[in-house]
């Protein structure tokens, strides 16, 4: 069954995305080489099982489909990275093959600056610091999750800095130096301060992969891809996506 699902996801990824003007995102910055757009929370980044044509990439194709189509499936239709469905914020796409190859290389060399805003329950052990626990991906209950094994796994590093308090919660600026699955979410939970609204990762508990009862809407995950820094020609560009009110520092 898993092999069939994997093939279906692969087939959808290779099919040219259907343009969806009703899903067109806000453009945060654009040049001849690249395009940075704002992904809404709750939107899937690219087509896959259960989301054939209602994704961010479908919306972007309504804006710049002619350019992105030239990159083809082998270059992910220009898409350079992904955000979890529940996460909002900056997503970067290349508009030319040369730009895609350059920027993919920058991602692999960890030269892309990624800054998130996270609202966590309680507070981390210090006002600022880092978590370097290794992460292993695993399928549980048909869902891919991140685990923190006692040994092994892939190296992962997350830095945080406190920006302020909101009631019993803490607002953090978070930098995922590496780009592992659910990295910020699982590291914050491991520190005893899970991200507000995260049903999957909880302090001192295994990942929760259960589904909500019919008709129940999940609480929003208060994690936002705030800033993205990347090379653009001879300059370094930093693009910012305005955060939702729940993630803005209080005066």
Phi and psi in degrees as GROMACS dihedral restraints (atoms count N, CA, C in turn):
[ dihedral_restraints ]
;  ai    aj    ak    al  type     phi  dphi    fc
    3     4     5     6     1   -63.8    20    10
    4     5     6     7     1   -38.7    20    10
    6     7     8     9     1   -62.4    20    10
    7     8     9    10     1   -40.7    20    10
    9    10    11    12     1   -63.4    20    10
   10    11    12    13     1   -41.3    20    10
   12    13    14    15     1   -66.1    20    10
   13    14    15    16     1   -39.8    20    10
   15    16    17    18     1   -62.4    20    10
   16    17    18    19     1   -41.8    20    10
   18    19    20    21     1   -63.8    20    10
   19    20    21    22     1   -40.0    20    10
   21    22    23    24     1   -63.2    20    10
   22    23    24    25     1   -44.0    20    10
   24    25    26    27     1   -60.5    20    10
   25    26    27    28     1   -41.6    20    10
   27    28    29    30     1   -64.6    20    10
   28    29    30    31     1   -40.2    20    10
   30    31    32    33     1   -63.3    20    10
   31    32    33    34     1   -42.3    20    10
   33    34    35    36     1   -67.0    20    10
   34    35    36    37     1   -37.3    20    10
   36    37    38    39     1   -65.9    20    10
   37    38    39    40     1   -30.0    20    10
   39    40    41    42     1   -88.5    20    10
   40    41    42    43     1   -14.1    20    10
   42    43    44    45     1   -80.1    20    10
   43    44    45    46     1   136.2    20    10
   45    46    47    48     1   -58.4    20    10
   46    47    48    49     1   125.8    20    10
   48    49    50    51     1   -60.8    20    10
   49    50    51    52     1   139.4    20    10
   51    52    53    54     1   -76.4    20    10
   52    53    54    55     1   125.4    20    10
   54    55    56    57     1   -64.3    20    10
   55    56    57    58     1   136.2    20    10
   57    58    59    60     1  -128.6    20    10
   58    59    60    61     1    90.7    20    10
   60    61    62    63     1   -56.8    20    10
   61    62    63    64     1   -31.1    20    10
   63    64    65    66     1   -69.8    20    10
   64    65    66    67     1   -13.1    20    10
   66    67    68    69     1  -110.0    20    10
   67    68    69    70     1     9.9    20    10
   69    70    71    72     1   -59.2    20    10
   70    71    72    73     1   124.8    20    10
   72    73    74    75     1   -83.7    20    10
   73    74    75    76     1   167.4    20    10
   75    76    77    78     1   -71.4    20    10
   76    77    78    79     1   133.5    20    10
   78    79    80    81     1   -86.2    20    10
   79    80    81    82     1   122.0    20    10
   81    82    83    84     1   -88.2    20    10
   82    83    84    85     1   -34.7    20    10
   84    85    86    87     1  -161.8    20    10
   85    86    87    88     1   145.9    20    10
   87    88    89    90     1  -145.8    20    10
   88    89    90    91     1   141.4    20    10
   90    91    92    93     1  -134.4    20    10
   91    92    93    94     1  -174.8    20    10
   93    94    95    96     1   -68.0    20    10
   94    95    96    97     1   -21.9    20    10
   96    97    98    99     1  -101.1    20    10
   97    98    99   100     1   -32.1    20    10
   99   100   101   102     1  -144.8    20    10
  100   101   102   103     1   166.6    20    10
  102   103   104   105     1  -143.8    20    10
  103   104   105   106     1   125.5    20    10
  105   106   107   108     1  -114.9    20    10
  106   107   108   109     1   125.4    20    10
  108   109   110   111     1  -124.9    20    10
  109   110   111   112     1   165.2    20    10
  111   112   113   114     1   -98.7    20    10
  112   113   114   115     1   117.0    20    10
  114   115   116   117     1   -88.2    20    10
  115   116   117   118     1   135.2    20    10
  117   118   119   120     1   -82.2    20    10
  118   119   120   121     1   147.6    20    10
  120   121   122   123     1   -62.5    20    10
  121   122   123   124     1   139.9    20    10
  123   124   125   126     1    92.6    20    10
  124   125   126   127     1    -5.6    20    10
  126   127   128   129     1  -101.4    20    10
  127   128   129   130     1   133.5    20    10
  129   130   131   132     1   -73.5    20    10
  130   131   132   133     1   143.5    20    10
  132   133   134   135     1   -72.4    20    10
  133   134   135   136     1   -43.7    20    10
  135   136   137   138     1  -142.5    20    10
  136   137   138   139     1   159.8    20    10
  138   139   140   141     1   -58.0    20    10
  139   140   141   142     1   142.5    20    10
  141   142   143   144     1  -168.1    20    10
  142   143   144   145     1  -171.9    20    10
  144   145   146   147     1   -56.2    20    10
  145   146   147   148     1   125.1    20    10
  147   148   149   150     1    84.6    20    10
  148   149   150   151     1    -8.5    20    10
  150   151   152   153     1  -141.9    20    10
  151   152   153   154     1    71.2    20    10
  153   154   155   156     1   -75.5    20    10
  154   155   156   157     1   -33.8    20    10
  156   157   158   159     1  -148.6    20    10
  157   158   159   160     1    27.0    20    10
  159   160   161   162     1  -124.2    20    10
  160   161   162   163     1    38.4    20    10
  162   163   164   165     1  -111.3    20    10
  163   164   165   166     1   172.5    20    10
  165   166   167   168     1   -56.8    20    10
  166   167   168   169     1   -43.1    20    10
  168   169   170   171     1   -62.7    20    10
  169   170   171   172     1   -34.7    20    10
  171   172   173   174     1   -62.9    20    10
  172   173   174   175     1   -39.0    20    10
  174   175   176   177     1   -67.6    20    10
  175   176   177   178     1   -40.7    20    10
  177   178   179   180     1   -66.2    20    10
  178   179   180   181     1   -34.3    20    10
  180   181   182   183     1   -63.7    20    10
  181   182   183   184     1   -26.3    20    10
  183   184   185   186     1   -71.0    20    10
  184   185   186   187     1   -21.2    20    10
  186   187   188   189     1   -96.4    20    10
  187   188   189   190     1   -45.2    20    10
  189   190   191   192     1  -135.5    20    10
  190   191   192   193     1    36.5    20    10
  192   193   194   195     1   -60.9    20    10
  193   194   195   196     1   -36.2    20    10
  195   196   197   198     1   -62.1    20    10
  196   197   198   199     1   -43.5    20    10
  198   199   200   201     1   -70.9    20    10
  199   200   201   202     1   -44.9    20    10
  201   202   203   204     1   -67.3    20    10
  202   203   204   205     1   -32.7    20    10
  204   205   206   207     1   -62.5    20    10
  205   206   207   208     1   -28.5    20    10
  207   208   209   210     1   -67.7    20    10
  208   209   210   211     1   -22.3    20    10
  210   211   212   213     1   -80.1    20    10
  211   212   213   214     1   -28.6    20    10
  213   214   215   216     1    73.7    20    10
  214   215   216   217     1   176.4    20    10
  216   217   218   219     1   -65.9    20    10
  217   218   219   220     1   -31.7    20    10
  219   220   221   222     1   -64.6    20    10
  220   221   222   223     1   -22.9    20    10
  222   223   224   225     1  -112.8    20    10
  223   224   225   226     1    29.1    20    10
  225   226   227   228     1    53.2    20    10
  226   227   228   229     1    32.5    20    10
  228   229   230   231     1    55.2    20    10
  229   230   231   232     1    29.6    20    10
  231   232   233   234     1    92.5    20    10
  232   233   234   235     1   -13.4    20    10
  234   235   236   237     1   -70.8    20    10
  235   236   237   238     1   125.7    20    10
  237   238   239   240     1  -100.3    20    10
  238   239   240   241     1   -20.3    20    10
  240   241   242   243     1  -162.4    20    10
  241   242   243   244     1   176.7    20    10
  243   244   245   246     1  -134.9    20    10
  244   245   246   247     1   156.5    20    10
  246   247   248   249     1  -118.1    20    10
  247   248   249   250     1   147.8    20    10
  249   250   251   252     1   -55.2    20    10
  250   251   252   253     1   151.7    20    10
  252   253   254   255     1   -53.5    20    10
  253   254   255   256     1   -40.8    20    10
  255   256   257   258     1   -77.0    20    10
  256   257   258   259     1   -11.4    20    10
  258   259   260   261     1   -95.1    20    10
  259   260   261   262     1   137.7    20    10
  261   262   263   264     1  -102.8    20    10
  262   263   264   265     1   167.3    20    10
  264   265   266   267     1   125.2    20    10
  265   266   267   268     1  -159.1    20    10
  267   268   269   270     1   -70.4    20    10
  268   269   270   271     1   131.6    20    10
  270   271   272   273     1  -131.2    20    10
  271   272   273   274     1   132.9    20    10
  273   274   275   276     1  -106.6    20    10
  274   275   276   277     1   135.0    20    10
  276   277   278   279     1  -129.6    20    10
  277   278   279   280     1   147.2    20    10
  279   280   281   282     1   -93.9    20    10
  280   281   282   283     1   150.0    20    10
  282   283   284   285     1  -107.0    20    10
  283   284   285   286     1   -10.5    20    10
  285   286   287   288     1  -133.8    20    10
  286   287   288   289     1   158.7    20    10
  288   289   290   291     1   -63.4    20    10
  289   290   291   292     1   -40.2    20    10
  291   292   293   294     1   -63.7    20    10
  292   293   294   295     1   -42.3    20    10
  294   295   296   297     1   -66.3    20    10
  295   296   297   298     1   -39.4    20    10
  297   298   299   300     1   -60.0    20    10
  298   299   300   301     1   -48.9    20    10
  300   301   302   303     1   -63.0    20    10
  301   302   303   304     1   -40.4    20    10
  303   304   305   306     1   -65.4    20    10
  304   305   306   307     1   -46.5    20    10
  306   307   308   309     1   -72.4    20    10
  307   308   309   310     1   -35.2    20    10
  309   310   311   312     1   -61.3    20    10
  310   311   312   313     1   -40.6    20    10
  312   313   314   315     1   -61.8    20    10
  313   314   315   316     1   -39.2    20    10
  315   316   317   318     1   -65.7    20    10
  316   317   318   319     1   -39.0    20    10
  318   319   320   321     1   -62.5    20    10
  319   320   321   322     1   -45.2    20    10
  321   322   323   324     1   -65.9    20    10
  322   323   324   325     1   -30.3    20    10
  324   325   326   327     1   -88.7    20    10
  325   326   327   328     1     4.2    20    10
  327   328   329   330     1    60.9    20    10
  328   329   330   331     1    39.8    20    10
  330   331   332   333     1   -97.3    20    10
  331   332   333   334     1    -0.3    20    10
  333   334   335   336     1   -91.6    20    10
  334   335   336   337     1   126.2    20    10
  336   337   338   339     1   -86.8    20    10
  337   338   339   340     1   122.3    20    10
  339   340   341   342     1  -122.4    20    10
  340   341   342   343     1   120.2    20    10
  342   343   344   345     1  -123.6    20    10
  343   344   345   346     1   125.8    20    10
  345   346   347   348     1  -112.6    20    10
  346   347   348   349     1   158.7    20    10
  348   349   350   351     1  -109.3    20    10
  349   350   351   352     1   133.5    20    10
  351   352   353   354     1  -136.2    20    10
  352   353   354   355     1   136.2    20    10
  354   355   356   357     1  -106.5    20    10
  355   356   357   358     1   119.2    20    10
  357   358   359   360     1  -114.2    20    10
  358   359   360   361     1   152.7    20    10
  360   361   362   363     1   -76.7    20    10
  361   362   363   364     1   128.7    20    10
  363   364   365   366     1    75.9    20    10
  364   365   366   367     1  -136.9    20    10
  366   367   368   369     1  -154.0    20    10
  367   368   369   370     1   154.5    20    10
  369   370   371   372     1   -71.7    20    10
  370   371   372   373     1   171.6    20    10
  372   373   374   375     1   -66.7    20    10
  373   374   375   376     1   -16.7    20    10
  375   376   377   378     1  -150.6    20    10
  376   377   378   379     1   165.1    20    10
  378   379   380   381     1   -63.1    20    10
  379   380   381   382     1   -30.7    20    10
  381   382   383   384     1  -150.0    20    10
  382   383   384   385     1   157.3    20    10
  384   385   386   387     1   169.1    20    10
  385   386   387   388     1  -161.3    20    10
  387   388   389   390     1  -147.1    20    10
  388   389   390   391     1   156.6    20    10
  390   391   392   393     1  -124.9    20    10
  391   392   393   394     1   128.3    20    10
  393   394   395   396     1  -123.0    20    10
  394   395   396   397     1    27.2    20    10
  396   397   398   399     1   -71.6    20    10
  397   398   399   400     1   134.0    20    10
  399   400   401   402     1   -67.3    20    10
  400   401   402   403     1   154.5    20    10
  402   403   404   405     1  -123.8    20    10
  403   404   405   406     1   137.8    20    10
  405   406   407   408     1  -122.9    20    10
  406   407   408   409     1   134.1    20    10
  408   409   410   411     1   -86.9    20    10
  409   410   411   412     1   143.2    20    10
  411   412   413   414     1  -152.2    20    10
  412   413   414   415     1   149.7    20    10
  414   415   416   417     1   -92.8    20    10
  415   416   417   418     1   122.6    20    10
  417   418   419   420     1  -133.3    20    10
  418   419   420   421     1   125.0    20    10
  420   421   422   423     1    60.4    20    10
  421   422   423   424     1    31.9    20    10
  423   424   425   426     1    76.5    20    10
  424   425   426   427     1     8.5    20    10
  426   427   428   429     1  -120.7    20    10
  427   428   429   430     1   136.4    20    10
  429   430   431   432     1   -80.3    20    10
  430   431   432   433     1   125.5    20    10
  432   433   434   435     1  -129.3    20    10
  433   434   435   436     1   163.1    20    10
  435   436   437   438     1  -102.2    20    10
  436   437   438   439     1   131.8    20    10
  438   439   440   441     1  -119.4    20    10
  439   440   441   442     1   155.8    20    10
  441   442   443   444     1  -111.8    20    10
  442   443   444   445     1    88.2    20    10
  444   445   446   447     1   -71.2    20    10
  445   446   447   448     1   155.4    20    10
  447   448   449   450     1   -66.4    20    10
  448   449   450   451     1   -28.7    20    10
  450   451   452   453     1  -149.6    20    10
  451   452   453   454     1   156.7    20    10
  453   454   455   456     1    80.3    20    10
  454   455   456   457     1  -162.7    20    10
  456   457   458   459     1    86.6    20    10
  457   458   459   460     1   175.5    20    10
  459   460   461   462     1   -96.9    20    10
  460   461   462   463     1   143.6    20    10
  462   463   464   465     1   -61.5    20    10
  463   464   465   466     1   143.9    20    10
  465   466   467   468     1  -149.1    20    10
  466   467   468   469     1   142.3    20    10
  468   469   470   471     1  -140.9    20    10
  469   470   471   472     1   124.9    20    10
  471   472   473   474     1  -126.5    20    10
  472   473   474   475     1   129.3    20    10
  474   475   476   477     1  -108.6    20    10
  475   476   477   478     1   147.8    20    10
  477   478   479   480     1  -137.4    20    10
  478   479   480   481     1   156.9    20    10
  480   481   482   483     1  -144.6    20    10
  481   482   483   484     1   132.3    20    10
  483   484   485   486     1   -76.2    20    10
  484   485   486   487     1   132.3    20    10
  486   487   488   489     1  -104.9    20    10
  487   488   489   490     1   -25.4    20    10
  489   490   491   492     1   166.6    20    10
  490   491   492   493     1  -179.2    20    10
  492   493   494   495     1  -118.2    20    10
  493   494   495   496     1   147.8    20    10
  495   496   497   498     1  -136.0    20    10
  496   497   498   499     1    99.6    20    10
  498   499   500   501     1    63.3    20    10
  499   500   501   502     1  -128.1    20    10
  501   502   503   504     1   -88.7    20    10
  502   503   504   505     1     6.2    20    10
  504   505   506   507     1  -103.8    20    10
  505   506   507   508     1   164.5    20    10
  507   508   509   510     1  -124.3    20    10
  508   509   510   511     1   135.1    20    10
  510   511   512   513     1   -94.2    20    10
  511   512   513   514     1   124.7    20    10
  513   514   515   516     1  -118.8    20    10
  514   515   516   517     1   146.7    20    10
  516   517   518   519     1   -96.0    20    10
  517   518   519   520     1   125.0    20    10
  519   520   521   522     1  -125.7    20    10
  520   521   522   523     1   135.9    20    10
  522   523   524   525     1  -120.4    20    10
  523   524   525   526     1   110.8    20    10
  525   526   527   528     1   -83.7    20    10
  526   527   528   529     1   101.4    20    10
  528   529   530   531     1   -66.0    20    10
  529   530   531   532     1   -39.3    20    10
  531   532   533   534     1   -99.1    20    10
  532   533   534   535     1   173.8    20    10
  534   535   536   537     1  -126.4    20    10
  535   536   537   538     1    57.0    20    10
  537   538   539   540     1   -82.3    20    10
  538   539   540   541     1   164.3    20    10
  540   541   542   543     1   -57.6    20    10
  541   542   543   544     1   126.6    20    10
  543   544   545   546     1    52.4    20    10
  544   545   546   547     1    31.1    20    10
  546   547   548   549     1   -58.1    20    10
  547   548   549   550     1   -52.0    20    10
  549   550   551   552     1   -61.7    20    10
  550   551   552   553     1   -43.0    20    10
  552   553   554   555     1   -62.8    20    10
  553   554   555   556     1   -47.2    20    10
  555   556   557   558     1   -73.3    20    10
  556   557   558   559     1   -34.0    20    10
  558   559   560   561     1   -68.6    20    10
  559   560   561   562     1   -41.9    20    10
  561   562   563   564     1   -63.5    20    10
  562   563   564   565     1   -41.3    20    10
  564   565   566   567     1   -62.7    20    10
  565   566   567   568     1   -39.0    20    10
  567   568   569   570     1   -65.2    20    10
  568   569   570   571     1   -27.4    20    10
  570   571   572   573     1   -82.0    20    10
  571   572   573   574     1    -1.2    20    10
  573   574   575   576     1    87.4    20    10
  574   575   576   577     1    12.0    20    10
  576   577   578   579     1  -136.7    20    10
  577   578   579   580     1    72.4    20    10
  579   580   581   582     1   -61.1    20    10
  580   581   582   583     1   154.3    20    10
  582   583   584   585     1   -67.6    20    10
  583   584   585   586     1   135.3    20    10
  585   586   587   588     1   -59.7    20    10
  586   587   588   589     1   130.3    20    10
  588   589   590   591     1    91.3    20    10
  589   590   591   592     1    -3.4    20    10
  591   592   593   594     1   -83.3    20    10
  592   593   594   595     1   110.1    20    10
  594   595   596   597     1   -80.9    20    10
  595   596   597   598     1   -23.9    20    10
  597   598   599   600     1   -83.8    20    10
  598   599   600   601     1   -47.7    20    10
  600   601   602   603     1  -106.0    20    10
  601   602   603   604     1   123.2    20    10
  603   604   605   606     1  -131.0    20    10
  604   605   606   607     1   151.6    20    10
  606   607   608   609     1   -63.6    20    10
  607   608   609   610     1   130.8    20    10
  609   610   611   612     1    55.6    20    10
  610   611   612   613     1    37.8    20    10
  612   613   614   615     1  -149.3    20    10
  613   614   615   616     1   150.4    20    10
  615   616   617   618     1   -68.6    20    10
  616   617   618   619     1   160.8    20    10
  618   619   620   621     1   -57.5    20    10
  619   620   621   622     1   138.4    20    10
  621   622   623   624     1   -95.9    20    10
  622   623   624   625     1   109.3    20    10
  624   625   626   627     1  -105.8    20    10
  625   626   627   628     1    13.1    20    10
  627   628   629   630     1   -71.5    20    10
  628   629   630   631     1   153.1    20    10
  630   631   632   633     1   -93.1    20    10
  631   632   633   634     1   155.2    20    10
  633   634   635   636     1   -73.1    20    10
  634   635   636   637     1   153.5    20    10
  636   637   638   639     1   -61.1    20    10
  637   638   639   640     1   151.8    20    10
  639   640   641   642     1   -54.7    20    10
  640   641   642   643     1   135.4    20    10
  642   643   644   645     1    87.5    20    10
  643   644   645   646     1    -8.9    20    10
  645   646   647   648     1   -93.5    20    10
  646   647   648   649     1   129.1    20    10
  648   649   650   651     1   -94.4    20    10
  649   650   651   652     1   131.1    20    10
  651   652   653   654     1   -69.4    20    10
  652   653   654   655     1   151.4    20    10
  654   655   656   657     1   -66.5    20    10
  655   656   657   658     1   149.3    20    10
  657   658   659   660     1   -66.4    20    10
  658   659   660   661     1   142.3    20    10
  660   661   662   663     1   -83.0    20    10
  661   662   663   664     1   119.2    20    10
  663   664   665   666     1   -88.9    20    10
  664   665   666   667     1    68.7    20    10
  666   667   668   669     1  -137.5    20    10
  667   668   669   670     1   128.8    20    10
  669   670   671   672     1  -138.2    20    10
  670   671   672   673     1   127.5    20    10
  672   673   674   675     1   -77.1    20    10
  673   674   675   676     1    94.1    20    10
  675   676   677   678     1   -78.7    20    10
  676   677   678   679     1   -52.2    20    10
  678   679   680   681     1  -130.9    20    10
  679   680   681   682     1   146.5    20    10
  681   682   683   684     1  -135.7    20    10
  682   683   684   685     1   122.6    20    10
  684   685   686   687     1  -112.2    20    10
  685   686   687   688     1   131.1    20    10
  687   688   689   690     1  -153.2    20    10
  688   689   690   691     1   157.3    20    10
  690   691   692   693     1   -74.8    20    10
  691   692   693   694     1   136.6    20    10
  693   694   695   696     1  -136.4    20    10
  694   695   696   697     1    98.3    20    10
  696   697   698   699     1    66.3    20    10
  697   698   699   700     1  -123.8    20    10
  699   700   701   702     1   -96.4    20    10
  700   701   702   703     1     2.6    20    10
  702   703   704   705     1  -117.9    20    10
  703   704   705   706     1   165.8    20    10
  705   706   707   708     1  -107.8    20    10
  706   707   708   709     1   122.1    20    10
  708   709   710   711     1   -98.1    20    10
  709   710   711   712     1   135.8    20    10
  711   712   713   714     1  -121.7    20    10
  712   713   714   715     1   121.6    20    10
  714   715   716   717     1  -111.5    20    10
  715   716   717   718     1   140.4    20    10
  717   718   719   720     1  -121.8    20    10
  718   719   720   721     1   137.2    20    10
  720   721   722   723     1  -109.7    20    10
  721   722   723   724     1   118.5    20    10
  723   724   725   726     1   -54.6    20    10
  724   725   726   727     1   133.0    20    10
  726   727   728   729     1   -81.9    20    10
  727   728   729   730     1   160.5    20    10
  729   730   731   732     1   -66.4    20    10
  730   731   732   733     1   160.7    20    10
  732   733   734   735     1   -56.0    20    10
  733   734   735   736     1   -37.1    20    10
  735   736   737   738     1   -65.3    20    10
  736   737   738   739     1   -13.6    20    10
  738   739   740   741     1  -115.0    20    10
  739   740   741   742     1    14.5    20    10
  741   742   743   744     1   -92.9    20    10
  742   743   744   745     1   137.0    20    10
  744   745   746   747     1   -60.8    20    10
  745   746   747   748     1   141.5    20    10
  747   748   749   750     1   -82.6    20    10
  748   749   750   751     1   154.8    20    10
